Amino acid sequence: MSYSPLVSLTPKDRLKTIFVRVIRKWEFRGINDDGPLQHIDLILADTQGSAIYAEIPPTEAEKHGRIIQPCQNYIMSRFRICNAKDYYKSVQAPYMLELTCHTRVSHTEEPGSFPNYVYNLTPFSELQQFVGDRKKFHDVLGILIEAAEPEWISFSNQPKPNLRRNILLRDATGNEVRVFLWGQKASAFNIDNLNDSSGPSPTTILLTGCLVKTFQGQLYLSGHSACHWYINPEIPESETLLQSVGSQNITVRKTGTPLEDLPVPQTQQNKEHLTLREMQDIDPYEFPEKGCMCTVTITRLIDASTWWFPSCNFCNKSCKQEGCDFICYECGTTNKFSYKYKLNFITSDGTEEAEMICFGEIGRRIVGKPVETVMRTPKGNDLLPLDVAGIASSKFTFTVLMTEKSYRVPKKSYRITSIVTAYGKQKITPSLSQNAPQSSQDIGTSDKEIAKVETISAASCPSSSQLYGLLTPTKTLPIQSMHLQTPEKSVLLSSKDADVQVVEDAEATNKSAKKRLYTSVMEAEKSKVPNKSSDKDMPDIPTELAKNDAAIPSLSTKMAEKQEPINQEKAIYGKGTKSSKK
């Protein structure tokens, strides 16, 4: 059976079959690896040495996730080829592969010359220029110098502590870089038998799927769920690195306390949960130093505020644009920035409204997409991307602090430091009137005012069923007004006596002079006919029918009578006008 190479795949291909090996596999569950499954990621390679990134959506994780395992060969067909992501790239390829409900995956023992490693090394000397860059993951190779035991790290914006392991790598030129492994990766890294397996020779490690970051001016690599490592890999770069060291005996230093000897970390106590009304009543100088929690719904975005800003990769401050360059005046760098969220919106919990602002990762979690992706999406009528405008009516529990502006103005605003709970979209946005107490007078007069349809404001507009009930009269109308039983849009109800008032149609009031003259003539002719519709003068029906049969005029007489008002109108209206016929 013939298989298609990975380099030949395009988005138009639907019936191709590939023979691949799974090089790496990991699950993405959020920044702390403790959230719900968002997708399963794969790195696939074929016999020609080409690689591609593949993704399994959460809906298909149960079907394909348990079948596909790393370091195994598979035959796949009926998959979807789409454009590669513009962020967090593991493989530099234009396309990616997505496994759907129609994809067929079968394990095979068919042999093949597959590569054991897929990597793209970044030298230690070039890591500085990728600080804060999220377009791709970085792979590094170095000699292991130090490995610490994992430890628990607590953050003020997270309720649970995180597990972190610290290791130190050195390249051939003597440059060193520190690597932090987080969560499950920290506990999976085993250093017990490193020296025993490698003997007196140095230990080389190939690390893949890392991000370059800085903390207090120190550069480091961060490894989360996408990070993988290979100890003493059999690659040409590893042999070159060992040759540069020569016969030096480098022993791995082990530091720290074993995890089992550490005390059990305690979850931070939940901060005080307050309403917006209670938060507004607190003096800014008495606000809790570590903030408080509040459950709110985003009601609207502030129009005059931009939703993104260029953030410096080193100090996270905003960069100023000068011409084609972005300059950070805090640390003096030029064009060393990345785009981040800056969301400014109004929230409400039914007791009060308050302005809130968030930056960076918190904004990404609220919107659900990276900022670079949203910047390329279509914009609505308000010039906001649909993904950003769509956060309205979303409900969250935030941990907030007061902004510096709150110390200068009476109305306080807040900065979001963390997201505790996300509740999703809400059908009803809380308004201040929902929790406002109503007096007995207000309740008594509400029935009288409800009939004033023309004075209903947008804030208290009734539902469609209520409006239909208001516009439909309930009293029996006289026979002359029976055609008003189902009123048109021009019919309004009076709030006092509920009588029907007919509003004159705009077309009737705006008739031309010619039509008004014709109407007045016809009304004058009708007024000459006596009214015989009273009950006293009601004649006998058979006698009147006989008289009417005898007095039926001919058709020509009727036509003459119909033409007479028209001719009369033409005679009156046509004098001295351009439209008169000669």
ZIZI-V170002 format. One record per residue. RES is the residue in three letters. D_LAST is the distance of its C-alpha to the last C-alpha in Angstrom with 2 decimals. Layout:
BEGIN
RES,D_LAST  RES,D_LAST
END
This chain:
BEGIN
MET,94.02  SER,92.06  TYR,90.78  SER,88.09  PRO,89.25  LEU,87.78  VAL,86.47  SER,84.22  LEU,82.33  THR,78.63  PRO,76.00  LYS,74.69  ASP,78.09  ARG,78.31  LEU,80.95  LYS,83.73  THR,87.24  ILE,89.54  PHE,93.31  VAL,94.12  ARG,96.74  VAL,96.04  ILE,97.51  ARG,96.55  LYS,95.07  TRP,94.28  GLU,92.28  PHE,89.97  ARG,90.07  GLY,88.94  ILE,90.65  ASN,93.76  ASP,94.02  ASP,94.01  GLY,90.39  PRO,88.66  LEU,88.49  GLN,85.44  HIS,86.23  ILE,89.16  ASP,89.49  LEU,91.18  ILE,92.25  LEU,92.43  ALA,94.08  ASP,94.36  THR,97.11  GLN,95.57  GLY,96.04  SER,92.35  ALA,91.39  ILE,88.29  TYR,87.50  ALA,86.66  GLU,85.51  ILE,85.82  PRO,83.36  PRO,84.86  THR,83.33  GLU,85.34  ALA,88.49  GLU,90.30  LYS,89.61  HIS,90.32  GLY,92.26  ARG,95.44  ILE,95.51  ILE,95.06  GLN,98.14  PRO,99.13  CYS,101.32  GLN,100.25  ASN,98.45  TYR,95.29  ILE,92.82  MET,89.23  SER,85.99  ARG,82.43  PHE,82.17  ARG,79.28  ILE,79.19  CYS,77.14  ASN,77.12  ALA,80.23  LYS,80.19  ASP,79.87  TYR,82.62  TYR,86.23  LYS,86.57  SER,89.89  VAL,89.20  GLN,87.32  ALA,85.02  PRO,81.24  TYR,80.98  MET,82.55  LEU,83.24  GLU,82.19  LEU,83.88  THR,81.57  CYS,82.08  HIS,81.78  THR,84.36  ARG,87.55  VAL,90.76  SER,94.15  HIS,97.49  THR,99.46  GLU,102.97  GLU,101.88  PRO,103.51  GLY,101.64  SER,102.28  PHE,100.25  PRO,100.63  ASN,102.44  TYR,100.62  VAL,97.07  TYR,96.97  ASN,95.64  LEU,98.13  THR,97.21  PRO,100.07  PHE,101.38  SER,100.58  GLU,96.84  LEU,96.41  GLN,95.60  GLN,92.22  PHE,91.16  VAL,91.79  GLY,89.02  ASP,87.41  ARG,86.13  LYS,84.61  LYS,87.77  PHE,91.24  HIS,94.20  ASP,97.39  VAL,100.68  LEU,104.22  GLY,107.28  ILE,110.87  LEU,111.43  ILE,113.39  GLU,113.03  ALA,111.88  ALA,111.77  GLU,111.88  PRO,108.63  GLU,108.00  TRP,105.62  ILE,103.01  SER,101.01  PHE,97.68  SER,96.19  ASN,92.77  GLN,94.21  PRO,96.07  LYS,98.38  PRO,100.70  ASN,100.35  LEU,103.11  ARG,103.58  ARG,106.05  ASN,106.74  ILE,107.94  LEU,108.54  LEU,107.99  ARG,109.19  ASP,108.06  ALA,110.11  THR,109.66  GLY,110.86  ASN,107.45  GLU,107.31  VAL,104.42  ARG,104.52  VAL,102.81  PHE,101.92  LEU,101.67  TRP,99.97  GLY,100.15  GLN,101.29  LYS,101.78  ALA,104.30  SER,106.41  ALA,106.14  PHE,107.59  ASN,111.34  ILE,113.81  ASP,117.03  ASN,118.09  LEU,116.48  ASN,119.74  ASP,121.58  SER,119.04  SER,118.74  GLY,122.35  PRO,123.08  SER,120.12  PRO,116.85  THR,114.12  THR,110.71  ILE,107.56  LEU,104.12  LEU,101.50  THR,97.93  GLY,94.80  CYS,95.52  LEU,93.32  VAL,94.30  LYS,94.38  THR,96.15  PHE,97.92  GLN,99.23  GLY,98.89  GLN,100.84  LEU,99.25  TYR,99.80  LEU,98.53  SER,97.20  GLY,97.65  HIS,95.90  SER,95.09  ALA,94.02  CYS,97.35  HIS,100.01  TRP,103.33  TYR,105.78  ILE,109.42  ASN,111.04  PRO,108.22  GLU,109.10  ILE,106.64  PRO,107.34  GLU,106.30  SER,108.88  GLU,111.68  THR,110.70  LEU,110.80  LEU,114.27  GLN,115.54  SER,114.47  VAL,116.56  GLY,119.61  SER,122.62  GLN,121.72  ASN,122.34  ILE,119.41  THR,119.92  VAL,117.01  ARG,117.45  LYS,116.82  THR,115.89  GLY,114.87  THR,115.98  PRO,115.46  LEU,112.55  GLU,114.78  ASP,116.82  LEU,113.85  PRO,113.02  VAL,110.14  PRO,107.06  GLN,105.53  THR,101.85  GLN,100.43  GLN,99.79  ASN,96.20  LYS,94.70  GLU,93.61  HIS,90.33  LEU,88.11  THR,84.62  LEU,82.20  ARG,82.60  GLU,86.35  MET,86.01  GLN,83.79  ASP,86.43  ILE,89.19  ASP,90.09  PRO,89.59  TYR,93.25  GLU,94.37  PHE,92.26  PRO,94.47  GLU,95.75  LYS,95.17  GLY,91.83  CYS,90.71  MET,88.65  CYS,85.30  THR,82.98  VAL,79.34  THR,75.93  ILE,73.74  THR,70.52  ARG,68.67  LEU,69.28  ILE,69.15  ASP,66.15  ALA,67.66  SER,70.75  THR,71.28  TRP,72.83  TRP,75.16  PHE,77.38  PRO,79.69  SER,83.21  CYS,86.34  ASN,88.61  PHE,91.72  CYS,91.01  ASN,87.80  LYS,86.17  SER,82.61  CYS,82.19  LYS,80.01  GLN,77.71  GLU,78.14  GLY,76.06  CYS,76.79  ASP,80.06  PHE,80.98  ILE,83.97  CYS,86.18  TYR,87.64  GLU,90.06  CYS,92.10  GLY,90.74  THR,89.47  THR,86.43  ASN,84.22  LYS,86.67  PHE,84.30  SER,82.60  TYR,79.45  LYS,80.07  TYR,78.11  LYS,77.41  LEU,75.61  ASN,74.68  PHE,73.24  ILE,73.18  THR,75.28  SER,75.66  ASP,78.14  GLY,76.62  THR,78.80  GLU,77.49  GLU,75.48  ALA,77.22  GLU,76.51  MET,78.59  ILE,79.09  CYS,80.89  PHE,81.77  GLY,82.84  GLU,84.33  ILE,83.27  GLY,79.64  ARG,80.10  ARG,81.48  ILE,78.57  VAL,75.89  GLY,77.96  LYS,77.32  PRO,78.71  VAL,76.70  GLU,76.30  THR,74.67  VAL,72.22  MET,71.25  ARG,69.80  THR,67.79  PRO,64.02  LYS,62.93  GLY,60.64  ASN,57.84  ASP,60.50  LEU,62.13  LEU,65.17  PRO,66.56  LEU,66.07  ASP,69.84  VAL,70.30  ALA,67.41  GLY,68.81  ILE,71.95  ALA,70.09  SER,71.31  SER,74.63  LYS,77.75  PHE,81.07  THR,84.40  PHE,85.08  THR,88.07  VAL,86.81  LEU,88.14  MET,86.63  THR,84.92  GLU,85.96  LYS,82.73  SER,83.90  TYR,86.64  ARG,84.13  VAL,81.26  PRO,81.31  LYS,79.23  LYS,81.54  SER,80.65  TYR,82.78  ARG,83.76  ILE,84.30  THR,87.71  SER,87.79  ILE,86.00  VAL,88.16  THR,85.89  ALA,82.43  TYR,80.66  GLY,77.44  LYS,73.86  GLN,73.30  LYS,70.50  ILE,70.52  THR,70.97  PRO,73.22  SER,71.62  LEU,73.38  SER,72.02  GLN,73.80  ASN,77.24  ALA,76.30  PRO,77.91  GLN,75.67  SER,76.65  SER,76.51  GLN,73.75  ASP,71.52  ILE,72.10  GLY,71.37  THR,68.04  SER,66.73  ASP,65.50  LYS,63.38  GLU,61.72  ILE,61.02  ALA,57.82  LYS,56.09  VAL,54.31  GLU,52.11  THR,55.22  ILE,57.15  SER,58.18  ALA,58.65  ALA,62.41  SER,62.62  CYS,59.71  PRO,60.61  SER,60.71  SER,57.89  SER,59.66  GLN,60.02  LEU,56.41  TYR,55.30  GLY,57.51  LEU,56.06  LEU,52.43  THR,53.19  PRO,53.64  THR,56.87  LYS,56.32  THR,54.74  LEU,51.19  PRO,49.73  ILE,47.65  GLN,44.42  SER,45.17  MET,46.58  HIS,43.89  LEU,45.49  GLN,48.84  THR,48.19  PRO,46.45  GLU,44.18  LYS,44.92  SER,43.24  VAL,45.88  LEU,48.78  LEU,51.96  SER,53.50  SER,57.17  LYS,58.19  ASP,57.21  ALA,55.63  ASP,52.52  VAL,49.38  GLN,46.73  VAL,43.27  VAL,41.63  GLU,37.91  ASP,36.26  ALA,34.73  GLU,31.58  ALA,31.06  THR,31.57  ASN,29.29  LYS,26.13  SER,22.81  ALA,21.21  LYS,18.54  LYS,21.45  ARG,23.58  LEU,21.11  TYR,20.75  THR,24.54  SER,25.26  VAL,23.25  MET,25.14  GLU,28.41  ALA,27.86  GLU,27.44  LYS,30.57  SER,32.58  LYS,32.39  VAL,34.23  PRO,38.02  ASN,40.26  LYS,42.84  SER,44.33  SER,47.61  ASP,50.86  LYS,51.94  ASP,49.00  MET,49.02  PRO,48.87  ASP,50.85  ILE,49.09  PRO,49.98  THR,49.00  GLU,45.63  LEU,45.01  ALA,45.73  LYS,43.38  ASN,40.62  ASP,41.17  ALA,40.72  ALA,37.62  ILE,35.78  PRO,32.27  SER,30.80  LEU,28.65  SER,25.57  THR,26.18  LYS,26.43  MET,23.20  ALA,21.44  GLU,23.18  LYS,22.18  GLN,18.49  GLU,18.67  PRO,19.17  ILE,16.46  ASN,13.87  GLN,15.57  GLU,15.45  LYS,11.75  ALA,11.49  ILE,14.16  TYR,13.42  GLY,9.70  LYS,10.30  GLY,10.88  THR,10.75  LYS,9.95  SER,9.33  SER,6.44  LYS,3.77  LYS,0.00
END
